[in-house]
Amino acid sequence: MANCSAFLQVKVSIVVLEFCGLVRHCTSLHGPAKQATTPCTAATQLRELAHNSAAILDTVMDKVTQLQLEEQKLRPAALSFSEPTKSAAIALAATWGQRALTLSRKLQQKLTAVTDGVAAVSRLSGSAKTLSELATLQLEDINKITANTFATISSTKIKFKVAPKKHGACNKGNEQREEKSEGTTTKPANADEISVVTAEVPAEQTTAGNALSIYGHSSTTGPITGPGSCKNAQGTNIGIKGGIVFKITTAQTHIEAAAPNGPAYITVPAATKIPSDKKHAAELKLVTQMLSDARELEAAAATATTDATYDDTNLKDAIAKTLGGAEATATKAELKPVVDRTTKDLFGEKGETITKTVQTYVKGFKPWKAATGDESKTLDSISDPDELYKATIYYTVKNFITEQDQKKKNQASPSCSTNAEKPEEEPKKMADE
């Protein structure tokens, strides 16, 4: 369990550092509420989705650690308590350990799908960010000049230009993102709509003088202002009207719950665009699985609390099997009275020994100086695993030595009543402690 948790902690930490910069979110995972109307907004929305999804992994690992810590605190306490508090503490520790292990295993099962999805969303975000820069790629005008000039390539060259952002793509300065540009319609949270960005070459130009066209005139030289600057069937003077090279489109897609092969994002038409529709389909498939698994982890973490809850079903079943054998049940007529009585003796009428007494004792319990090196700390305030480990080992050894001493006394005076026949008293500190 410890090795598994350590491995998961390292892997989760890498994911959170890489994709969300240790951003934590406590809200339910969902897609953007509104449509992105610009590539940068799409990039920002996708970035936030990646962050929120990755943060769930950190939240789940924190919950596993918290459960393990509370379980470890109960171990030295249980070893020092008398019955029935001792049994109640052991039962509660088992409950927290079971929750931690169950959640840890679920995290291990879902980890790859979530990290793959986070990576896919991050790639989509990066693509949108890059295309926002490519949107400025422009072919410059070549003013009308004598056609013979084009015979010498050094005289007239095709030129392109870009307009990179001063503070980087989609940033407005000081590492701050540009404000979002979103539509006005709020989407249902369960739509999981996201925006993706594609690029394509503009449609073929059919009118000379418009963007990305070659034009001619019989006599006029100089800049072109539009179709009126051109003349049909004339080529004495030739020029090129430049313009934006790529047509950048921001499109929306959402998960179709009733898709033939299960929930999936609807196809983003992009047969002549980049990224292609097939590329988007592959990435969005990973996103779909990420959302499903991340939400499952989020729900599991929400229920895996450190509350001292009491469910007597398994406890009564264990008592019944102890009294009546492997096939016995707590509802068996001849066993039910003694099972109910034993359950009450151990855990209280309504489990209050677990839900209240243990919690109170743990908060007030101070391990001996010999156990942790500092007798001023209450067990509830200790979070150092090394201290808790030492306390557990100390009380384990102490109990063993006490039991061995008691056995020797019993053997020396077999006819005398001994402390072994009485409930163990709450621990008292030694005079030198």
C-alpha positions as CSV (number, residue, x, y, z in Angstrom):
1,M,0.0,0.0,0.0
2,A,2.8,2.4,0.9
3,N,4.8,1.7,-2.2
4,C,1.7,2.0,-4.4
5,S,0.8,5.3,-2.8
6,A,4.3,6.6,-3.2
7,F,4.3,5.7,-6.9
8,L,1.0,7.3,-7.5
9,Q,2.0,10.4,-5.6
10,V,5.0,10.9,-7.8
11,K,3.1,10.3,-11.0
12,V,0.2,12.5,-10.0
13,S,2.6,15.3,-8.9
14,I,4.3,15.2,-12.4
15,V,0.9,15.5,-14.1
16,V,-0.3,18.4,-11.9
17,L,3.0,20.3,-12.2
18,E,3.1,19.8,-16.0
19,F,-0.5,20.6,-16.8
20,C,-1.9,22.7,-14.1
21,G,0.9,24.3,-12.1
22,L,-0.5,22.9,-8.9
23,V,-3.9,24.6,-9.5
24,R,-6.6,23.2,-7.3
25,H,-10.3,23.2,-7.9
26,C,-13.1,22.0,-5.7
27,T,-15.9,22.4,-8.1
28,S,-17.5,19.7,-10.2
29,L,-15.7,19.0,-13.5
30,H,-17.4,20.5,-16.5
31,G,-16.6,22.1,-19.9
32,P,-16.8,25.8,-20.7
33,A,-20.1,27.4,-20.1
34,K,-20.1,29.4,-23.3
35,Q,-18.8,29.1,-26.9
36,A,-15.3,30.5,-27.7
37,T,-15.4,33.0,-30.6
38,T,-11.7,33.4,-31.0
39,P,-8.8,30.9,-31.2
40,C,-7.2,32.4,-28.0
41,T,-10.4,32.0,-26.1
42,A,-10.6,28.3,-27.3
43,A,-7.0,27.8,-26.1
44,T,-7.8,29.3,-22.7
45,Q,-10.9,27.3,-22.2
46,L,-9.2,24.1,-23.2
47,R,-6.2,25.0,-20.9
48,E,-8.6,25.4,-18.0
49,L,-10.3,22.1,-18.7
50,A,-6.9,20.4,-18.6
51,H,-6.0,22.1,-15.4
52,N,-9.3,21.1,-13.7
53,S,-9.1,17.5,-14.8
54,A,-5.5,17.2,-13.6
55,A,-6.3,18.8,-10.3
56,I,-8.8,16.1,-9.6
57,L,-5.9,13.6,-9.5
58,D,-4.2,15.7,-6.9
59,T,-7.4,16.0,-4.9
60,V,-7.8,12.2,-4.9
61,M,-4.3,11.6,-3.9
62,D,-4.7,14.1,-1.0
63,K,-7.7,12.2,0.1
64,V,-5.9,8.9,0.1
65,T,-3.1,10.4,2.1
66,Q,-5.5,11.9,4.6
67,L,-7.3,8.5,5.1
68,Q,-3.9,6.8,5.6
69,L,-2.8,9.4,8.1
70,E,-6.0,9.1,10.2
71,E,-5.7,5.3,10.1
72,Q,-2.1,5.5,11.2
73,K,-3.0,7.8,14.1
74,L,-5.5,5.2,15.4
75,R,-2.9,2.4,15.6
76,P,-0.9,3.6,18.6
77,A,-4.1,4.9,20.2
78,A,-5.8,1.5,19.8
79,L,-2.8,-0.3,21.3
80,S,-3.1,1.9,24.4
81,F,-6.9,1.9,24.9
82,S,-8.8,-0.6,27.0
83,E,-11.8,-2.5,25.7
84,P,-14.2,-1.9,24.2
85,T,-12.6,1.4,23.0
86,K,-9.7,-0.6,21.7
87,S,-11.8,-2.8,19.4
88,A,-13.8,0.2,18.2
89,A,-10.6,2.0,17.3
90,I,-9.3,-1.0,15.4
91,A,-12.6,-1.3,13.5
92,L,-12.5,2.4,12.6
93,A,-8.9,2.2,11.5
94,A,-9.9,-0.8,9.3
95,T,-12.7,1.3,7.8
96,W,-10.4,4.2,6.9
97,G,-7.8,1.8,5.6
98,Q,-10.4,0.1,3.4
99,R,-11.5,3.5,2.0
100,A,-7.9,4.6,1.3
101,L,-7.1,1.3,-0.5
102,T,-10.3,1.4,-2.5
103,L,-9.7,5.0,-3.6
104,S,-6.1,4.3,-4.3
105,R,-6.9,1.3,-6.6
106,K,-9.5,3.4,-8.4
107,L,-7.0,6.1,-9.0
108,Q,-4.5,3.6,-10.3
109,Q,-7.2,2.2,-12.7
110,K,-8.2,5.6,-14.0
111,L,-4.9,7.4,-13.9
112,T,-3.7,6.6,-17.5
113,A,-7.0,7.6,-19.1
114,V,-7.1,10.9,-17.2
115,T,-3.5,11.8,-17.9
116,D,-3.9,10.8,-21.6
117,G,-7.0,13.0,-21.8
118,V,-5.3,15.9,-20.1
119,A,-2.4,15.6,-22.6
120,A,-5.0,15.6,-25.5
121,V,-6.8,18.7,-24.2
122,S,-3.4,20.4,-23.8
123,R,-2.5,19.5,-27.4
124,L,-5.8,21.0,-28.6
125,S,-5.1,24.1,-26.6
126,G,-1.6,24.4,-27.9
127,S,-2.9,23.9,-31.5
128,A,-5.4,26.7,-31.0
129,K,-2.8,29.0,-29.6
130,T,-0.4,28.3,-32.5
131,L,-3.1,28.9,-35.1
132,S,-4.0,32.2,-33.4
133,E,-0.5,33.3,-34.3
134,L,-0.6,31.9,-37.9
135,A,-3.8,33.9,-38.4
136,T,-1.5,36.9,-38.9
137,L,0.5,35.2,-41.7
138,Q,0.1,37.5,-44.7
139,L,1.3,37.7,-48.3
140,E,2.5,41.3,-49.0
141,D,1.3,43.2,-52.0
142,I,3.5,43.6,-55.1
143,N,2.6,46.9,-56.7
144,K,2.0,47.0,-60.5
145,I,5.3,47.1,-62.3
146,T,6.4,46.4,-65.8
147,A,5.9,42.7,-66.6
148,N,9.5,42.4,-67.8
149,T,10.7,43.2,-64.2
150,F,9.6,39.7,-63.2
151,A,12.2,38.2,-65.4
152,T,14.8,39.0,-62.8
153,I,14.0,37.3,-59.5
154,S,16.3,39.5,-57.5
155,S,14.3,42.5,-58.6
156,T,10.9,41.3,-57.4
157,K,10.4,38.7,-54.6
158,I,7.3,37.2,-53.0
159,K,7.2,38.4,-49.4
160,F,5.3,37.2,-46.3
161,K,4.9,38.8,-42.9
162,V,3.6,37.8,-39.5
163,A,2.6,39.9,-36.5
164,P,3.7,38.1,-33.4
165,K,2.2,39.3,-30.1
166,K,4.4,41.4,-27.9
167,H,3.8,39.3,-24.8
168,G,3.4,36.0,-26.6
169,A,0.4,34.2,-28.1
170,C,-2.9,34.8,-26.2
171,N,-1.1,36.8,-23.5
172,K,-1.6,40.5,-22.6
173,G,1.5,40.9,-20.4
174,N,2.9,39.8,-17.1
175,E,2.0,36.2,-18.0
176,Q,-1.7,37.1,-18.0
177,R,-4.0,35.6,-20.5
178,E,-6.1,37.8,-22.9
179,E,-9.7,38.3,-21.8
180,K,-12.0,35.7,-23.2
181,S,-14.3,36.4,-26.1
182,E,-17.3,34.2,-25.7
183,G,-20.8,33.8,-27.0
184,T,-23.8,34.9,-25.0
185,T,-25.6,31.5,-24.8
186,T,-24.9,29.5,-21.7
187,K,-24.6,25.8,-22.3
188,P,-25.9,23.1,-20.0
189,A,-23.1,21.6,-17.8
190,N,-23.8,18.1,-19.1
191,A,-23.2,19.2,-22.8
192,D,-19.4,19.2,-22.3
193,E,-19.2,21.5,-25.3
194,I,-15.7,22.6,-26.3
195,S,-14.3,24.7,-29.1
196,V,-11.6,23.5,-31.4
197,V,-9.6,25.6,-34.0
198,T,-8.8,24.7,-37.6
199,A,-6.9,26.3,-40.4
200,E,-7.5,26.1,-44.2
201,V,-6.4,28.0,-47.3
202,P,-8.9,30.6,-48.5
203,A,-11.2,29.8,-51.4
204,E,-9.7,30.4,-54.9
205,Q,-9.9,34.1,-55.8
206,T,-12.0,34.7,-59.0
207,T,-11.8,38.5,-59.1
208,A,-8.5,40.2,-60.0
209,G,-7.7,42.9,-57.6
210,N,-9.1,41.2,-54.5
211,A,-6.9,39.4,-51.9
212,L,-4.5,36.8,-53.2
213,S,-4.9,37.5,-56.9
214,I,-2.6,38.5,-59.8
215,Y,-3.7,41.5,-61.7
216,G,-2.7,43.5,-64.8
217,H,-3.1,46.9,-66.5
218,S,-1.9,48.4,-69.7
219,S,-0.3,51.5,-68.4
220,T,-0.9,52.3,-64.8
221,T,1.8,51.5,-62.2
222,G,1.7,51.8,-58.4
223,P,-0.5,50.3,-55.6
224,I,-3.7,48.5,-56.3
225,T,-6.8,49.5,-54.4
226,G,-9.3,46.9,-55.7
227,P,-10.7,45.4,-58.9
228,G,-11.0,48.9,-60.4
229,S,-7.2,49.1,-60.6
230,C,-7.1,46.1,-62.9
231,K,-7.9,45.8,-66.6
232,N,-9.0,42.6,-68.4
233,A,-6.8,41.1,-71.0
234,Q,-3.9,43.5,-70.2
235,G,-0.5,42.4,-69.0
236,T,1.9,45.3,-69.7
237,N,2.0,46.0,-65.9
238,I,1.5,43.1,-63.5
239,G,1.1,43.1,-59.7
240,I,0.0,40.7,-56.9
241,K,-2.6,41.6,-54.3
242,G,-1.6,40.0,-51.1
243,G,-3.7,39.0,-48.1
244,I,-4.2,36.6,-45.2
245,V,-2.9,33.2,-46.1
246,F,-4.9,31.0,-43.7
247,K,-8.6,31.1,-42.9
248,I,-8.8,30.3,-39.1
249,T,-12.1,28.9,-37.8
250,T,-13.3,28.2,-34.3
251,A,-15.9,25.5,-34.2
252,Q,-17.9,23.9,-31.4
253,T,-18.4,20.2,-30.7
254,H,-20.1,18.4,-27.8
255,I,-20.6,14.9,-26.5
256,E,-23.4,12.9,-28.1
257,A,-24.7,10.6,-25.4
258,A,-26.6,8.4,-27.9
259,A,-23.7,7.8,-30.3
260,P,-23.7,4.3,-31.8
261,N,-20.5,3.2,-29.9
262,G,-21.2,5.1,-26.7
263,P,-20.9,8.7,-25.7
264,A,-18.5,10.6,-28.1
265,Y,-17.9,14.1,-29.4
266,I,-19.6,14.8,-32.7
267,T,-17.4,15.0,-35.7
268,V,-15.8,18.4,-36.5
269,P,-15.9,18.7,-40.3
270,A,-12.3,19.3,-41.4
271,A,-11.7,17.3,-44.6
272,T,-9.5,20.1,-46.1
273,K,-8.4,21.7,-42.9
274,I,-5.6,21.2,-40.3
275,P,-5.8,19.6,-37.8
276,S,-7.9,17.2,-39.8
277,D,-11.2,15.7,-38.7
278,K,-9.5,12.4,-38.0
279,K,-6.9,14.1,-35.8
280,H,-9.6,15.8,-33.8
281,A,-11.6,12.6,-33.5
282,A,-8.6,10.8,-32.0
283,E,-8.0,13.6,-29.5
284,L,-11.6,14.0,-28.6
285,K,-11.9,10.3,-27.9
286,L,-9.3,10.7,-25.2
287,V,-11.1,13.7,-23.9
288,T,-14.4,11.9,-23.6
289,Q,-12.8,9.1,-21.6
290,M,-10.9,11.6,-19.4
291,L,-14.1,13.4,-18.5
292,S,-15.9,10.2,-17.6
293,D,-13.0,8.8,-15.5
294,A,-12.1,12.1,-13.8
295,R,-15.7,12.5,-12.7
296,E,-15.8,9.0,-11.4
297,L,-12.7,9.7,-9.4
298,E,-14.1,13.0,-8.1
299,A,-17.3,11.2,-6.9
300,A,-15.3,8.5,-5.3
301,A,-13.1,11.0,-3.4
302,A,-16.2,12.9,-2.2
303,T,-17.6,9.7,-0.5
304,A,-14.3,8.5,0.9
305,T,-14.4,10.7,4.0
306,T,-12.6,10.4,7.3
307,D,-16.0,10.6,9.1
308,A,-16.3,8.1,11.9
309,T,-19.4,6.4,10.4
310,Y,-21.0,3.3,11.8
311,D,-22.4,0.4,9.8
312,D,-23.1,-2.6,12.0
313,T,-23.7,-5.0,9.0
314,N,-20.2,-6.2,8.6
315,L,-19.5,-6.0,12.3
316,K,-22.5,-8.2,13.2
317,D,-21.6,-10.6,10.4
318,A,-18.1,-11.0,11.8
319,I,-19.4,-11.6,15.4
320,A,-21.9,-14.2,14.0
321,K,-19.1,-16.1,12.2
322,T,-16.9,-15.9,15.3
323,L,-19.6,-17.5,17.4
324,G,-21.2,-19.9,14.9
325,G,-18.6,-20.6,12.2
326,A,-18.0,-19.6,8.6
327,E,-21.6,-20.2,7.5
328,A,-23.3,-18.4,10.4
329,T,-25.3,-15.2,9.8
330,A,-26.3,-12.4,12.1
331,T,-30.0,-13.0,11.4
332,K,-29.9,-16.6,12.5
333,A,-32.5,-17.0,15.2
334,E,-30.3,-18.7,17.9
335,L,-27.4,-16.3,17.3
336,K,-29.2,-13.0,16.9
337,P,-29.6,-12.2,20.6
338,V,-26.0,-12.8,21.5
339,V,-24.8,-11.0,18.3
340,D,-26.9,-8.0,19.1
341,R,-25.7,-8.0,22.7
342,T,-22.0,-8.4,21.8
343,T,-22.3,-5.6,19.2
344,K,-23.8,-3.3,21.8
345,D,-21.1,-4.2,24.3
346,L,-18.4,-3.5,21.8
347,F,-19.6,-0.5,19.9
348,G,-22.5,1.0,21.9
349,E,-26.2,1.1,21.3
350,K,-25.9,3.1,18.0
351,G,-22.1,2.7,17.5
352,E,-21.3,5.7,19.6
353,T,-18.0,4.1,20.8
354,I,-16.9,4.4,17.2
355,T,-18.6,7.6,16.2
356,K,-17.8,9.6,19.4
357,T,-15.7,7.9,22.1
358,V,-12.8,7.0,19.9
359,Q,-12.6,10.4,18.3
360,T,-12.6,12.1,21.7
361,Y,-9.9,9.8,23.1
362,V,-7.7,10.3,20.0
363,K,-7.9,14.1,20.2
364,G,-6.9,14.1,23.8
365,F,-4.4,11.2,23.8
366,K,-0.8,12.2,24.2
367,P,1.7,9.5,23.4
368,W,4.4,8.9,26.0
369,K,7.8,10.7,25.6
370,A,9.4,7.3,25.0
371,A,7.1,6.8,22.0
372,T,7.6,10.0,20.1
373,G,10.2,12.0,22.0
374,D,7.7,14.8,22.8
375,E,5.0,14.1,25.3
376,S,3.4,17.5,24.8
377,K,1.8,16.7,21.5
378,T,-1.7,15.2,21.2
379,L,-2.0,12.4,18.8
380,D,-4.5,14.4,16.7
381,S,-1.9,17.1,16.1
382,I,0.8,14.7,14.8
383,S,1.1,14.4,11.0
384,D,4.7,13.2,10.7
385,P,4.5,9.5,9.5
386,D,7.8,8.8,11.2
387,E,6.5,9.9,14.6
388,L,3.3,7.9,14.2
389,Y,5.4,4.9,13.1
390,K,7.6,5.2,16.2
391,A,4.5,5.5,18.4
392,T,2.9,2.4,16.9
393,I,6.1,0.3,17.3
394,Y,6.6,1.5,20.9
395,Y,3.1,0.6,22.0
396,T,3.2,-2.7,20.1
397,V,6.4,-3.7,22.0
398,K,5.1,-2.3,25.3
399,N,1.9,-4.5,25.0
400,F,4.0,-7.6,24.2
401,I,6.2,-7.1,27.2
402,T,3.2,-6.4,29.5
403,E,1.5,-9.6,28.3
404,Q,4.7,-11.6,28.8
405,D,5.0,-10.3,32.4
406,Q,1.4,-11.1,33.0
407,K,1.8,-14.6,31.8
408,K,4.8,-15.1,34.2
409,K,2.7,-13.8,37.1
410,N,-0.2,-16.2,36.1
411,Q,2.1,-19.1,36.0
412,A,3.6,-18.2,39.4
413,S,0.1,-17.8,41.0
414,P,-2.3,-19.9,38.9
415,S,-5.0,-20.0,41.6
416,C,-5.1,-16.2,42.1
417,S,-7.2,-13.8,40.1
418,T,-5.2,-11.6,37.9
419,N,-5.4,-8.4,36.0
420,A,-5.8,-10.4,32.8
421,E,-9.4,-11.2,33.9
422,K,-10.2,-7.5,34.2
423,P,-10.6,-4.8,31.5
424,E,-7.4,-3.0,30.9
425,E,-7.3,0.4,32.4
426,E,-6.6,3.5,30.4
427,P,-2.8,4.1,30.1
428,K,-1.1,5.9,32.9
429,K,2.3,7.5,32.5
430,M,5.3,6.2,34.4
431,A,6.6,8.4,37.1
432,D,9.7,9.3,35.1
433,E,7.7,10.1,32.0
